[in-house]
Amino acid sequence: MVDAIGWASSVILVLTIANQIRKQWQAGTSEGVSTWLFVGQLAASTGFTIYSLLLHNWVFAVTNSVMLLSALVGYAITMRQKRNARKQ
């Protein structure tokens, strides 16, 4: 039961972040989105992934690994959209 709560929470968090990234992509702009948000998320998710693996906590290891990937995607989208905005 404890792991079920963890996995359910993980799914909610990942879906929430994925939805935000989708909205940012569809909007075609990253205006108002700080690059530091993704830099911080990358650093924190990397640290938490390592920490979770060392503790053998698979719920947090998977969640933080997915959050690390979402930070990379979000950062890439932000950088691409800001670069395109400067060209216009």
C-alpha positions as CSV (number, residue, x, y, z in Angstrom):
1,M,0.0,0.0,0.0
2,V,2.8,2.4,0.8
3,D,4.4,1.9,-2.6
4,A,1.1,2.4,-4.3
5,I,0.8,5.8,-2.7
6,G,4.3,6.6,-3.9
7,W,3.7,5.4,-7.5
8,A,0.3,7.2,-7.7
9,S,1.9,10.4,-6.5
10,S,4.7,9.9,-9.0
11,V,2.3,9.6,-11.9
12,I,0.4,12.7,-10.8
13,L,3.6,14.7,-10.7
14,V,4.9,13.5,-14.0
15,L,1.6,14.1,-15.8
16,T,1.4,17.6,-14.3
17,I,4.9,18.5,-15.6
18,A,4.3,16.8,-19.0
19,N,1.1,18.8,-19.4
20,Q,3.0,22.0,-18.7
21,I,5.7,21.2,-21.2
22,R,3.0,20.3,-23.8
23,K,1.3,23.7,-23.2
24,Q,4.7,25.5,-23.6
25,W,5.4,23.7,-26.8
26,Q,1.9,24.3,-28.3
27,A,2.0,28.0,-27.3
28,G,5.2,28.4,-29.4
29,T,6.7,30.8,-26.8
30,S,8.7,30.6,-23.7
31,E,8.0,34.2,-22.7
32,G,8.2,34.6,-19.0
33,V,9.8,31.1,-18.5
34,S,13.1,31.4,-16.7
35,T,16.0,29.3,-18.0
36,W,17.1,29.0,-14.3
37,L,13.9,27.0,-13.6
38,F,15.2,24.2,-15.8
39,V,18.8,24.6,-14.6
40,G,17.7,24.2,-11.0
41,Q,15.4,21.3,-11.9
42,L,18.3,19.6,-13.7
43,A,20.6,20.0,-10.7
44,A,18.0,18.9,-8.2
45,S,16.7,16.0,-10.2
46,T,20.2,14.7,-10.8
47,G,21.0,14.9,-7.1
48,F,17.7,13.3,-6.1
49,T,18.1,10.5,-8.7
50,I,21.6,9.6,-7.4
51,Y,20.3,9.8,-3.8
52,S,17.3,7.6,-4.5
53,L,19.4,5.0,-6.2
54,L,21.9,4.9,-3.3
55,L,18.9,4.3,-1.0
56,H,17.4,1.7,-3.4
57,N,14.2,3.7,-3.4
58,W,12.8,2.8,-6.8
59,V,9.7,5.1,-6.6
60,F,11.9,8.2,-6.2
61,A,14.6,6.9,-8.5
62,V,12.1,6.5,-11.4
63,T,10.3,9.7,-10.6
64,N,13.4,11.8,-10.4
65,S,14.8,10.2,-13.5
66,V,11.7,11.2,-15.4
67,M,11.8,14.7,-13.9
68,L,15.4,14.9,-15.1
69,L,14.3,14.0,-18.6
70,S,11.4,16.5,-18.4
71,A,13.9,19.2,-17.4
72,L,16.0,18.5,-20.4
73,V,13.0,18.6,-22.7
74,G,11.7,21.8,-21.1
75,Y,15.2,23.4,-21.3
76,A,15.5,22.5,-25.0
77,I,12.1,23.9,-25.8
78,T,12.7,27.1,-23.9
79,M,16.1,27.6,-25.6
80,R,14.7,26.9,-29.1
81,Q,11.7,29.2,-28.6
82,K,13.9,32.1,-27.2
83,R,16.4,31.7,-30.0
84,N,13.5,31.8,-32.6
85,A,12.0,34.9,-30.9
86,R,15.4,36.7,-31.2
87,K,15.5,35.9,-34.9
88,Q,12.2,37.6,-35.6
